């Protein structure tokens, strides 16, 4: 449980069924935030709300500190990627490494004689596919397409998915709000949290990163002329597709490419400049949820047609997937050029509503 309305309703739905329930609150962050107080993600308020809901539902709750695991498995690797100028998504890997990784490991070690089910408040669904002797779990989109969170779950393993329950997958967010009010849950009116947990909602992201990544100035060039236009203070301060914030230019310039080798940023004028688009991406370390069978299906044909998302809440777009060497390296060609795709982003694939897995975008390319 997180202290939010989604996990609270999840707990209430399960409490009304024949389950032996225990609630777990993860504390993943353990440093002072930008205000100089131990506010962080307001974890103490979150933990208090979890306890209030659990008291109402008469279920035990436990706080588990995973801040060390989060720092080592998620935050430090993400810092390195930001410093190199790429755009990681820590929340995707947090689900694999922390929630469905370190937390499940901790729970299993504490209850070695049990194999618990693991319920979350994600807007996603799961079904079982195949003959009775070989049924396998499939991760599916949530019914509420506006809130569907299968993208954030796209990195989890088949074993972790097999032990997961998603009670909200068949509900919409407004329906969940109505249930929270119907059950008079203490969190029914709580606002939705946004952004990366460890940053805090009042902090500018670049200001937060500046506490961990040293300033590293470099040149800004016009991508079409190679003309020097200015200096930047660090690759991590700029995102592909966003305004480069260069003064004195006849037109606004937008970030088209970042080169970590030369520590240079390349920009282009206008929001629809072709330099901001790509037609294909190379994806490394692709993790298939079905680690053995999905690659076989794809390699059986020259190209596998799928749907792709490379950021949360975007509309998925059609693409064709090609195996490059082993099944963890893919070439993905878009049906139409895509704007502001950045190395480091998580690229997840779907076959209809079925999420196949995800990988990290290594580089992008544009072909006429």
Phi, psi and omega per residue, in radians:
X1 nan 2.580 -3.088
X2 -1.914 -0.249 -3.015
X3 1.701 -0.061 3.126
X4 -1.612 3.066 -3.070
X5 -1.206 -0.605 -3.083
X6 -1.124 -0.876 -3.135
X7 -1.223 -0.481 3.095
X8 -1.167 -0.784 3.100
X9 -1.151 -0.672 3.071
X10 -0.978 -0.819 3.136
X11 -1.086 -0.724 -3.131
X12 -1.150 -0.717 3.121
X13 -1.092 -0.721 -3.134
X14 -1.276 -0.578 -3.142
X15 -1.117 -0.413 3.119
X16 -1.487 0.060 3.139
X17 -2.055 3.125 -3.037
X18 -1.543 1.184 3.103
X19 -2.100 2.582 2.957
X20 -1.597 1.707 -2.933
X21 -1.687 2.487 2.880
X22 -2.407 2.438 3.123
X23 -1.744 2.536 3.129
X24 -2.224 2.288 3.012
X25 -1.955 2.183 3.128
X26 -1.625 2.247 2.943
X27 -1.801 1.956 -3.044
X28 -1.807 -0.194 -3.008
X29 -2.285 2.323 -2.978
X30 -2.450 0.785 3.022
X31 -2.354 2.913 -3.141
X32 -1.300 2.520 -3.108
X33 -1.522 -2.951 -3.022
X34 -1.151 -0.318 -3.125
X35 -1.486 -0.138 -3.122
X36 1.491 0.125 3.085
X37 -2.004 2.892 -3.108
X38 -1.442 0.978 -3.094
X39 -1.566 -0.810 3.107
X40 0.867 -2.116 3.088
X41 -1.594 0.424 -3.031
X42 0.962 0.738 -3.007
X43 -1.100 -0.578 -3.141
X44 -1.139 -0.705 3.072
X45 -1.140 -0.729 3.105
X46 -1.040 -0.824 -3.114
X47 -1.114 -0.657 3.089
X48 -1.098 -0.736 3.130
X49 -1.152 -0.680 3.072
X50 -1.016 -0.809 -3.123
X51 -1.128 -0.659 3.116
X52 -1.096 -0.786 3.129
X53 -1.125 -0.751 -3.102
X54 -1.171 -0.628 3.059
X55 -1.094 -0.715 3.136
X56 -1.122 -0.675 -3.095
X57 -1.555 -0.093 3.139
X58 1.029 0.866 3.037
X59 -2.203 2.541 3.132
X60 -1.237 2.634 3.086
X61 -2.374 2.639 -3.050
X62 -2.390 2.446 3.019
X63 -1.703 2.210 3.111
X64 -2.088 2.120 -3.117
X65 -1.516 1.958 3.113
X66 -2.038 0.419 -3.076
X67 -1.114 -0.630 3.121
X68 -1.154 -0.783 3.122
X69 -1.117 -0.695 3.134
X70 -1.126 -0.756 3.137
X71 -1.050 -0.821 -3.046
X72 -1.315 -0.672 -3.013
X73 -1.622 -0.464 -3.036
X74 -2.060 -0.993 -2.960
X75 -1.208 -0.853 -3.130
X76 -1.072 -0.819 3.067
X77 -1.047 -0.643 3.123
X78 -1.181 -0.694 3.085
X79 -0.993 -0.774 -3.141
X80 -1.070 -0.732 -3.139
X81 -1.149 -0.764 3.095
X82 -1.047 -0.740 -3.124
X83 -1.091 -0.578 3.120
X84 -1.395 -0.047 3.055
X85 1.614 0.094 3.111
X86 -1.663 3.081 -2.991
X87 -2.129 1.517 -3.129
X88 -1.334 2.882 3.039
X89 -2.162 1.579 -3.066
X90 -1.038 -0.539 -3.065
X91 -1.153 -0.586 3.102
X92 -1.128 -0.822 -3.079
X93 -1.328 -0.389 3.055
X94 -1.085 -0.693 3.125
X95 -1.097 -0.712 -3.132
X96 -1.287 -0.871 -2.971
X97 -1.473 -0.523 -3.053
X98 -1.881 -1.141 -3.039
X99 -1.132 -0.850 3.135
X100 -1.721 0.221 3.115
X101 -2.126 -1.550 -3.062
X102 -1.055 -0.685 -3.126
X103 -1.151 -0.825 3.114
X104 -1.086 -0.657 3.090
X105 -1.075 -0.771 -3.136
X106 -1.115 -0.779 -3.134
X107 -1.131 -0.684 3.138
X108 -1.178 -0.683 3.124
X109 -1.158 -0.618 -3.139
X110 -1.357 -0.343 -3.117
X111 -2.362 1.099 -2.993
X112 -1.074 -0.369 -3.121
X113 -1.537 -0.057 -3.098
X114 -2.043 2.742 3.004
X115 -2.235 1.503 -2.960
X116 -1.288 2.634 2.871
X117 -1.353 2.754 -3.000
X118 -2.323 1.861 -3.076
X119 -1.799 2.406 3.106
X120 -2.283 2.932 3.133
X121 -1.624 0.404 3.124
X122 -1.220 2.551 3.014
X123 -1.533 1.435 3.133
X124 -2.676 2.890 3.126
X125 -2.234 2.862 3.075
X126 -2.432 2.429 2.944
X127 -2.306 3.074 3.129
X128 -2.011 2.309 -2.999
X129 -2.172 2.485 3.076
X130 1.913 3.047 3.135
X131 -1.149 2.764 -3.093
X132 -0.929 -0.567 -3.101
X133 -1.372 -0.236 -3.074
X134 -2.515 0.859 3.130
X135 -1.325 2.420 -3.119
X136 -2.275 2.569 -3.114
X137 -1.379 2.450 3.040
X138 -2.072 2.372 3.035
X139 -1.508 2.184 -3.102
X140 -2.105 2.742 3.071
X141 -1.089 2.626 2.996
X142 -1.261 2.728 3.138
X143 -1.092 -0.661 3.111
X144 -1.404 1.715 -3.075
X145 -1.124 -0.486 3.124
X146 -1.227 -0.462 -3.113
X147 -1.951 -0.031 -3.095
X148 -0.824 2.229 -3.096
X149 -2.050 0.350 3.092
X150 -1.100 -0.450 3.061
X151 -1.026 -0.782 -3.122
X152 -1.220 -0.355 -3.127
X153 -1.720 0.026 -2.972
X154 -1.174 -0.208 -3.115
X155 -1.699 -0.115 -3.039
X156 -1.261 2.732 -3.087
X157 -1.413 2.861 3.078
X158 -1.075 -0.675 3.137
X159 -1.107 -0.765 3.112
X160 -1.146 -0.727 3.126
X161 -1.095 -0.663 -3.118
X162 -1.071 -0.444 -3.113
X163 -1.735 0.102 -3.046
X164 -1.665 2.598 2.986
X165 -2.200 2.384 3.127
X166 -2.181 1.381 -3.058
X167 -1.095 -0.337 -3.108
X168 -1.624 -0.022 -3.012
X169 -1.064 -0.473 -3.115
X170 -1.689 0.092 -3.095
X171 -1.957 2.772 2.994
X172 -1.703 2.850 3.121
X173 -1.036 -0.796 3.097
X174 -1.031 -0.634 3.108
X175 -1.152 -0.657 3.109
X176 -1.148 -0.718 3.089
X177 -1.052 -0.748 3.138
X178 -1.107 -0.709 3.118
X179 -1.124 -0.708 3.132
X180 -1.054 -0.706 3.112
X181 -1.256 -0.679 3.115
X182 -1.043 -0.741 -3.122
X183 -1.488 -0.015 3.123
X184 0.977 0.758 3.127
X185 -1.251 2.486 -3.121
X186 -1.049 -0.371 -3.093
X187 -1.740 0.189 -3.014
X188 -1.016 -0.586 -3.088
X189 -1.760 0.128 -3.072
X190 -1.242 2.380 -3.127
X191 -1.283 2.773 -3.102
X192 -1.402 2.343 3.092
X193 -1.401 2.543 -3.120
X194 -2.274 2.732 3.045
X195 1.491 3.123 -3.120
X196 -1.317 2.350 -3.013
X197 -0.903 -0.892 -2.942
X198 -1.317 -0.165 -3.109
X199 -1.426 -0.705 -3.047
X200 1.563 2.495 -3.000
X201 -1.309 -0.286 -3.102
X202 -1.703 0.047 -3.047
X203 -1.818 2.384 2.957
X204 -1.266 2.359 -3.021
X205 -1.054 -0.753 -3.119
X206 -1.115 -0.624 3.106
X207 -1.144 -0.707 3.112
X208 -1.088 -0.850 -3.100
X209 -1.128 -0.514 -3.119
X210 -1.108 -0.296 3.089
X211 -1.338 -0.289 -3.049
X212 -2.088 -0.413 -3.078
X213 -2.027 2.214 -3.121
X214 -1.221 2.649 3.058
X215 -1.102 2.351 -3.112
X216 -2.451 1.450 -3.057
X217 -1.093 2.646 3.096
X218 -2.800 3.043 -3.061
X219 -1.421 2.677 2.979
X220 -2.038 2.153 -3.093
X221 -2.030 2.625 2.909
X222 -1.252 2.169 -3.013
X223 -1.192 -0.421 -3.106
X224 -1.572 -0.461 -3.079
X225 -2.037 -0.201 -3.047
X226 1.108 0.288 3.108
X227 -1.281 2.359 3.098
X228 -1.262 2.166 -3.086
X229 -1.929 -0.290 -3.102
X230 2.920 -2.900 -3.128
X231 -2.195 2.566 3.032
X232 -1.958 2.864 -3.097
X233 -1.762 0.012 3.139
X234 2.757 2.380 -3.104
X235 -0.999 -0.600 -3.072
X236 -1.185 -0.231 3.110
X237 -1.389 -0.109 -3.011
X238 -2.236 2.501 3.137
X239 -2.130 2.367 -3.141
X240 -1.020 2.303 -3.128
X241 1.653 -0.220 -3.111
X242 -1.680 2.850 3.133
X243 -1.047 2.245 -3.122
X244 -1.390 -0.161 3.048
X245 1.018 0.912 3.095
X246 -1.833 2.102 -3.118
X247 -1.381 2.772 3.043
X248 1.322 0.285 -3.132
X249 -1.727 2.587 3.124
X250 -1.188 -0.403 3.101
X251 -2.436 2.684 3.102
X252 -1.155 2.415 -3.118
X253 -1.867 2.458 -3.084
X254 -2.134 2.554 -3.079
X255 -1.204 2.125 -3.141
X256 -1.846 -0.576 -3.096
X257 -2.752 2.618 3.052
X258 -2.215 2.305 -3.096
X259 -2.020 1.853 -3.095
X260 -1.243 -0.452 -3.138
X261 -1.149 -0.793 -3.141
X262 -1.718 -0.023 -3.103
X263 0.983 0.697 -3.085
X264 -2.017 2.646 3.042
X265 -2.040 2.379 3.123
X266 -1.994 2.326 -3.038
X267 -2.174 2.830 -3.139
X268 -2.465 2.595 -3.126
X269 -1.390 2.487 3.037
X270 1.475 2.646 -3.083
X271 -1.396 -0.277 -3.097
X272 -1.983 0.350 3.109
X273 -1.085 2.427 -3.103
X274 -1.070 -0.409 3.139
X275 -1.176 -0.272 3.129
X276 -1.531 -0.047 -3.047
X277 -1.937 2.790 2.992
X278 -2.437 2.737 3.127
X279 -1.904 -0.267 3.115
X280 -2.678 2.808 3.088
X281 -2.361 2.636 2.978
X282 -1.803 2.235 -3.077
X283 -2.017 2.223 -3.125
X284 -1.894 2.744 3.073
X285 0.927 0.752 3.124
X286 -1.193 2.286 -3.125
X287 -1.915 1.871 3.056
X288 -1.373 2.290 3.097
X289 -1.073 -0.732 2.945
X290 -1.622 1.645 -2.927
X291 -1.155 -0.333 -3.070
X292 -1.856 -0.720 -2.939
X293 -1.579 -0.562 -3.109
X294 -1.056 -0.785 3.114
X295 -1.065 -0.579 3.124
X296 -1.119 -0.708 3.133
X297 -1.124 -0.668 -3.115
X298 -1.269 -0.739 -3.087
X299 -1.255 -0.174 -3.140
X300 -1.285 -0.241 3.130
X301 -2.331 2.759 -3.118
X302 -1.011 -0.605 3.126
X303 -2.621 2.396 -3.098
X304 -1.793 2.142 3.142
X305 -1.456 2.317 -3.082
X306 -2.601 -3.107 2.997
X307 -2.007 2.548 -3.065
X308 -2.296 2.542 2.916
X309 -2.231 2.398 3.087
X310 -2.116 0.131 2.944
X311 -2.742 2.713 -3.089
X312 -1.197 2.473 3.064
X313 1.224 0.122 2.950
X314 -1.325 2.780 3.005
X315 -1.334 2.279 3.139
X316 -1.111 2.635 -3.087
X317 -2.217 2.648 -3.132
X318 -1.293 2.600 -3.132
X319 -2.713 2.968 3.036
X320 -2.146 2.316 -3.003
X321 -1.917 2.310 3.112
X322 -2.183 2.344 3.058
X323 -1.280 2.335 3.091
X324 -2.044 1.690 -3.086
X325 1.378 -1.995 3.096
X326 -1.535 3.022 -2.980
X327 -1.261 -0.059 3.140
X328 -1.636 -0.083 3.124
X329 -2.091 2.150 -3.026
X330 -2.207 2.584 2.878
X331 -1.887 2.165 -3.110
X332 -2.088 2.114 3.137
X333 -1.850 2.240 3.125
X334 -1.405 2.584 3.031
X335 -1.186 -0.596 3.092
X336 -2.280 2.559 3.117
X337 -0.956 2.489 -3.106
X338 -1.998 2.493 -3.051
X339 -1.726 2.475 2.984
X340 1.020 0.823 3.034
X341 -1.611 2.288 -3.001
X342 -2.128 2.394 2.971
X343 -0.951 2.480 -3.099
X344 1.728 -0.428 3.109
X345 -1.153 2.721 3.117
X346 -1.556 2.161 3.084
X347 -1.827 2.024 -3.132
X348 -1.964 2.525 -3.080
X349 -2.016 2.561 3.076
X350 -2.280 2.546 2.910
X351 -1.938 1.662 -2.960
X352 1.180 -2.155 3.092
X353 -1.570 -0.093 -3.044
X354 -1.510 2.035 3.109
X355 -1.442 2.187 -3.041
X356 -1.606 -0.418 -3.088
X357 2.522 -2.899 -3.104
X358 -2.744 2.877 3.072
X359 -2.638 -3.137 -3.080
X360 -1.791 2.290 3.103
X361 -1.203 2.100 -3.129
X362 -1.526 -0.796 3.067
X363 -2.774 2.878 -3.126
X364 -2.090 2.779 3.086
X365 -2.582 2.763 3.140
X366 -2.227 2.209 3.081
X367 -2.134 2.349 3.129
X368 -1.192 nan nan
